[in-house]
Amino acid sequence: MVANTQSFILPLIILVPYLSILPILFFDRKHSYNISIGASAISLALTALVVYLSHTGASLAFSIPYISYFSINLSFEITSINLVLLVMTSIVFFASSLVGSYFIKDNHKKYNILFAVTEGSSLALFLSGNLFLFYIFWELAEVSVFFIIFMFGGLERRKASIKFILYSLASSLILLIAIILLYLHVTPHTFDIFSIIKYAYTIPVEYQLIIMVMLVFSFVIKMPVFPLHNWLPEAHTEAPTTGSMILAGVLLKFGGYGLILMFMMLPISAHYTKYLAILFGFSAVYAAATALRQKNLKKAIAYTSITDMGIVGIGAAAYSILGNNGALYAMLSHGIIISLLFLIAGTIAELYGTLEIDKIKGVMKSFPGLTYLFLFGAIALIGIPLTTGFIGDLLVFLASVNSFGIIGIVPLSGVFLIGVLLFWIYERIFTSRPETNTSYHISRIVMVGAIILAISSVCLGLFPYLLI
């Protein structure tokens, strides 16, 4: 049952985006975007209230019976793990809602409805107290993002969206089977995440291993990790700018969050952390090296996501509180900063009519504000002090060296290569002599969205104790 009045905040955070669908259906283009912005702003404000209440020691947990026969409740709760991801999700969706009208020119109601479903599902997934809800909202978010890419993406959007959904369906199917196996073999039978953690020792070792392998496959597809990463660059290249912001900023974290839960739920996973760390480390370095060869701006940025999610995986595989905190803060940082970089890339595509790096020149002379924001995003992504990236990278590498020794510093080369890539892009398209004429001006709302993301990175980088 509901623990206290304050606990109603959690379902309210989730319901606000869903409830916004009704007025969106009855208002015109301008109002539909205003409703979307308002709903995201309310969810962000409620998230800020949750952060405050968590620091006062309030217990925030909401639960009502749903399917009693299978002990399934509609349960949502705040923990030290999901609080970080709740903040990240609220910030990214608020910034994305602000800039939606600049990038989406047609079918505004359909877009805002899909946006609301994605937002509500993402918030619900991170707040879910049981694996049944976790899976339901995982699927809802995937399907709505598929339609965002399919309906509002670029020229090759259909191919990219179908590839995205095929990989996603494979990930979801494996996840569903693993969840069913967990339910059947834990005693007592339950979908409740923290009950599974408590009674995980009752699961036979052979089933723990099978479940672990299945969960790893599911989560590395979603993160993604080499060699199951091929869907990501195409999806980002063809997705609308806000779709890329949501996909990279939030949906990739489903896999990272699931990975942390897996290590908590399955004791046997402690015996395989080193092998998984090697996989994540190789993926991080490989993606960074591959990014250097890209000629498309969004595709290059997409590969940096694979590197950063590899670093998240290393933090989770460190199998320690320090590693978990590092992985969570690395996800927070990546979610905010990669959204900023995709927002800038999408804006450049609107201004110059192309994403080809060789065809974009002299952005700094025409748009200095955009240039400085990209430079900030570049240094934040590689972990410069006073940003969220510094906190996340520092915690991950301390944890990985403590758990794996010298091998734990190998992914640093991936961060270095990302830095080389981003500063090469900065020199190539921002500070070079202008050769391209532009016919548009940057919308103020785009700059506001970018500034919100940048300020969020600095504030949470200066005051990490607010979340961890």
N, C-alpha and C positions, 0 to 999 in steps of 0.2 A: 504494500500500500504506500501511499504518499507519505514521505517522512515528515515534512513540514511545509509551511506555506511557501517558503523561499524556493522549494524544489520545483514549483510550477514554472520557474524561470526557464528550466531546461527544455520542456516540451514547447514552451512559447518561442524560444529561439528558433526551433525547428519549424514550428507552424507558421510563423510570420511570412516566410517566402512562399509557402504553399497557399496561404490565404490571400496573398497578393494576386493570385491567378484570377480570382473572381472579378475584381475591379478592372484588371487588365483587359478582360474580355469585353467590357462595356465602354471603354474609352478609346480615344484616337491615339495616333502615333506619339505625340508629345506627352500626353498624360500617361501612356503605358510605360514610357521610360522613367517618368517622374515617380510612378508607383514602384517600379523596380528599384530605383535609387532609395526611395523611402523605406522599403522593406529591408534592404541591405543595411541601411543606416540604423534601423531599429535593432536588427540582429547584432550589429556591431556594438551598439550601446548596451544591449543586454549582456553581451560577452564581457564588456568592460565591468559591468556590475558583478558578473560571476567571478572575475579575477579579484575584485575587491572583497567579495564575500569569502572567497577561498582563503584570503589572507587574514580574515577575522576568525577563522577556524570553523566556519559554518559547514555543515555536512549537506552536500547537494546531491540528492539521489531521488529519482522519481520512478515509481513502479506500480503498475496496475495489472491484474490478471488478463491474459489474452486467450491462450489455448492451454487450459489447466491440465489436460490429459498428458501433454508433453512438457509440462512445467515451463511453458513459455510465457513470459511477461513482457509488456511494453515497458521496458526499463531503460532509463538513461541516468548516467551519473558522471560526476566530475572527479577525475583522479589526477595525480601528478603527471601522468603520461598524456592524457588527452587534452588537458588544459592548454598546453602549448599549441597543439594542432587546431584547437577551436579558435584561438586568437589568430593564427595564420589564415585559416579559412575565412573568417569574418573580414579581415583586412583585404584579402585578395578579391573577394566577391564585391566588397564595397567599391574598391577602385575600378573593378571591371564594369560595375553597373554605371558608374559615372561616365565612362567613355563609350558605352554601347552605341549611343545614337550617332557618334562620329563614324563608326566603322560599319554598322549594319544599315543599309539603305532601303531595304524592302522587307515585307512580311514581318513588320515590327512586333505585332502581337504574338505571332508564333515564336519568334526569337525570345521575347521576354517571358513567355510561358515556359519554354525549355530552360531558360536561364534560372527561373524560379525553382523548377523541379531539381535542377542540378545543385543549386545552392542548398535547398532544404535537405536533399539526400546526403550531400557531403557533410553538413553539420550533424545530421542524424547518425551517420556512420561513425564519426569520431566520438559521439556521445553514447553510442549503444552499449548497453550493459550485458548483452548476450549475442552469441554468434548468429542466431536466427535473424535478428534485426540487422546485424552487421552485413550479412549476405544480401538481404532484401534491398538495403540502401546502396550497397555496392553495385547491384544490377541496375537500379533506377538511375544512378548517376552515369553509368556507362552508356545506357541506351539514350539518355537525353543528350550527352555529348556527341554520340554518333550522329544524331539528327542535326545538331548544331553544325558539325563539319559537313554533313551530307547536303544540307539545305543552304548554308551560308558561306561555304568555303570557296576556294579558288577553282581554276579551270579543271584541275585533276581531282576535285574534291570527292567524286564518287569512288574512284579507285582507292584513294587514301582512306575514306571513311569505311569502306568495306573491309580493307585490310585491318583497320583499327578494330572493327567489331568482331572479326574472325579471331584475332589474337585475344580479344577481351572475352569472347565466349569460351575459348579454350581455358583461359585463366579461371573464369567463373565456374565452369563445369568441374575442374579439378578441385577448386575451393569447396564447392558444394559437397562433393564426395568425401573430402577430408573432414568437413564439419559433421557429416552424418556418422562417420567412423568415430570421431571424438565422442559424440553423444552416446553411441552404442557401447563404447568400451570404458567410459569413465563411470565410476560407482560413487554416489548415485547418478543415474542418467540425468544430464542437465545440459542446457545450452549456455548457462550463465558463465561468463568469462572468468570471474574470480572464483567461482566454485570449481571450475575445471582446473584452475591454477592450484587450488587448495587440495584437490583430490587426484591430481595428475599421476601420483605414484600408483594408483590403482589400475592404470592402463597398462596392459601387458607390453613388454619391451618391444616385441616384434611389431605390434600395432603402432606403437609410438614411432618406430622407424618408418613404417609405411606412411603414416600421417605426416611426419616431418618432411619426407621427400615430396609428397604431394603439395604441401603448403609452400615449400621452397619454390617449386616450379610455378605455382600460382602467383606468388608474390614477386618473383624475379621477372615474370612477364609484365607485370603491372608497373614495376619501378622505372624503367626496365633495366635488365642486366644482360651483357653479352653472354651467349649469342642469340638471345631472344628479344633483341632490341629493334629489329628492322622496321617495325610498324611506326616507331616514334618520329623519325625525321620526316617521313612523308606526311604523317598526320599534322605535324606542326607547320610544315610548309604550306599545306592546303587549307588549314583551318583559318577561320577569321581571327583577327587579332585577339578579341576577347576570348575566343575558343582556345587559343594557344595559352593565354594567361591562366585560364581555368584548368586546362589539361596539365600544364607544367607546374602551375602554382599549387594545385590542390590534388588532382586525381592521381598523380604519380605517388603521392604520399600514402595512398591507400595501401600500397605494397610495403612501404617502409614501416607504417604503423602495424600492419599485419605481421611483419617479420619480428618486431619487438614482442608482440603478443605471443608469437610462436615460441620464442626462446623462453618466455615466462611459463607457457603452458606445458611444454614437453621437456622433462628433465634430460632425456636422451640427447637433445640437441647440444648440450654442453660438450659432448664428445666429438662434435663435428665443426666446432667454431673455426678452427684453424683452416680447414678446407674451404669453408664458405668465405672466410676472410681473403684467401688467395683468389677465389673467383671474383669477389667484389673489387679487390685491388687491381686485378688484371683488367676488368671491365672499365674501371675508372681511367686507367692509363691508356687503354686502347681507344676509348671514346675521345679522349683529349687529343690523341695523335690524329685520329680520323677527322676531328673537327678542323684541324689545320689545313685539310685538303678541300674544304667546302668552298664553293663559289656563291652559294645562296646564303644571305644573311640569317634568315630564320632557321635554315638547316644547320648552320654553324652553331647557333645558340642552342638548338635542340640537342646537339651532341654534348654540349657542356652539362646538360641536365643528366645525361647518363653518367658522366663523371661524378657529379655531385651526389647522385643517388647511390653510386658505388661506395662513396665515402660514408654515406648514411649506413649502408650495409655493414661496413667495417666496424662502425661504432656499435651497432646492434650485436654483431658477432663477438665483440670484446667481452660480452657476457658479464657486465658489471654495471653498477649504478652510474658510474662516471660515463661509461660507454653509452648507456641508454639516454642520459641527459645530453650527451654530445650528439647522438643521432637525432634526437628530437629538436635540438636547437639548430642543427644543420638543416633539417627539413623546414623549420620555421624560416631560416635565413634564405634558403633556396627558393621557397615558395614566394617570398616577397620580392627578392631581387630578380629572379627569372621572369616574374610577371612584369617588372619594370623594364627589363631588356626587351621582352616581346612587345610591350607597349610602344617602346621607342622604334623597334624594327617595323612594326605595323604602321606607325605614323610616317616613317621614312618611305614605306611603300606607297602610302597615299600621296605623299608630296612629290615623289620622283617617278612613280609609276612602275617601279621595278624593285626587286630584292637582290639583283645580281650585284655583288660587291664591286666588280670592275666598272659598272655603269653609274655608280653613285659617287659624286665628287663634291667637295667643298661645302659640306653640311654646316660646318662651324660658321662660315661667313654669313649664310642665310638664316640659320637657326641656332644661335649660340646657346640658348637655354636647353635645347634638346641635346646639344653636344655635351654640356656639363653634366646633365643627368645620365647620359650614357657613360661618361667617364666615372661618375660615382658608382653606377651599377657594376662597372668592370672591376674597380678596386674593392667593392663590397663582396663581389662573388668570389674573389680570391682570398678574402679573409683579412683585409686591412683592419687594424685596431679601431675601436669605437663604432664598429658595425656588428650586426648579428653574425656575419660570416666569420669574424675573428673568434667569437665565443664558441660557435659550433665546431670549427676546425680545430681549435685548441683542445677542447674536451675530447673530440674523437681521437686525435693523434696521441694525447696523453694516455687515453684508455687503450688504444691499439698497441702502443709501445709497451705498456705495462703487461698486456695479455700475450702479445706475439713477439716481443723483442724487436730486433732491428728491422724485421720484415714490415713492422707497423708503419715505418716512415716511407715505404715505397710509393704509396699513393700521393705523396707530396709532389712527385714528378708530374702527376696529372694536374694538380693545382697550378704548378709552374707553367705547363703547356697551355692551360686555359688562359693564364695571364698573357702569355705570348700571343695567343690568338686574338684576344680582345684588344690588346694594344696595337696589334697589326691592323685590325679593323678600324680602330680609332684613327690611326695615321692614314689609312687608305681612303676612307670615305668622309671623315670629318675635317681633317686638317689639310687635305690636298687642295690643289687649285681647282676652283669651281669650273666645271665644263657643262653642267646640266642646268637647264632652265626649269624653274618650278612655277606652277600656276595656282597653287593653293597656299593658304595660311593655316598655321596650326590653331586648332580650336583651344580656347582657354581651358575648357573642361578636360582636355587631354593633359595639359600641363598640370592641372590641379590633381588629376589622378596619379600622375607620375611623381609629383612632389609628396603626396600622401604616402606612397610606397617608400620613397627615399627617407622621409622623416621617420616612418615606422621602423626602418632598419636601424637608424641611428639611435632612436629612443630605446628600443629593445636591446641594442648592443651596449648602450650605456648602463641600463638597469636590468640585467638578466635575472636578478633575484626576484623580479616580479613574477616570473614564470617557473624558475627552477630553483 
